[in-house]
C-alpha cells in the first residue's frame, strides 16, 4: 500500500507502521541523531546509527526474509521513504517529510552559506593578523 508523504517534525522524527501477516512492524528514524530502529510486535529486531541516504535492516520472521529500507529521497524537504521488502519482493512503501516550517529551503541554504563565508573570512583575517602574517 503506497501512501502520499505525511508530515512530521524534526523533534518527533519519522515513524512508519507496516502490517505483515499478524505482525506489526514499526520502523523509526531519528531526524536528530540518525538512529534507526525496527521493532516487530514491540520487540526490537534491528538498531543502527546511520548518516547515509540509504540503509537496509534485514531480519527473519516466520521463515521469511524481511528487509526494511530507509531512503532519504530529498535532503532539502527531509522526505524519507521506508519500504518493506519480503523475500526480495516489494511489499509496501510509506513516505514522510518534515513540516514546511522546518524544511531547509534553498534561500535558507544560501543565507547560511554566505554567513559561513563572511564569518570564515573575518575569522581567518583576525587569526592571520594575530599571528603576524
TASUL-V770013 format. One record per backbone hydrogen bond with DSSP energy under -0.5 kcal/mol. CO is the residue of the C=O (numbers start at 1). NH is the residue of the N-H. If there is no record, write none. Layout:
co->{CO CO}
nh->{NH NH}
This chain:
co->{6 8 9 14 16 18 18 20 23 23 24 24 25 26 27 28 29 30 34 35 36 37 38 38 39 40 43 46 48 48 53 55 56 57 59 61 64 64 65 66 67 67 68 69 70 71 71 74 74 76 77 78 79 79 80 81 82 83 83 84 84 85 85 86 89 92 93 94 95 96 97 99 99 100 103 105 106 107 108 109 110 111 112 113 114 115 116 117 118 119 120 121 122 123 124 125 126 127 128 128}
nh->{97 99 13 29 27 20 25 23 20 25 26 41 18 39 16 37 14 34 50 30 48 28 45 46 26 43 40 38 36 50 72 70 58 68 66 64 61 66 87 59 69 85 57 83 55 73 81 78 79 104 98 80 73 74 96 71 94 69 85 91 92 67 87 89 86 84 3 82 6 80 8 102 103 103 105 109 110 111 112 113 114 115 116 117 118 119 120 121 122 123 124 125 126 127 128 129 130 131 132 133}
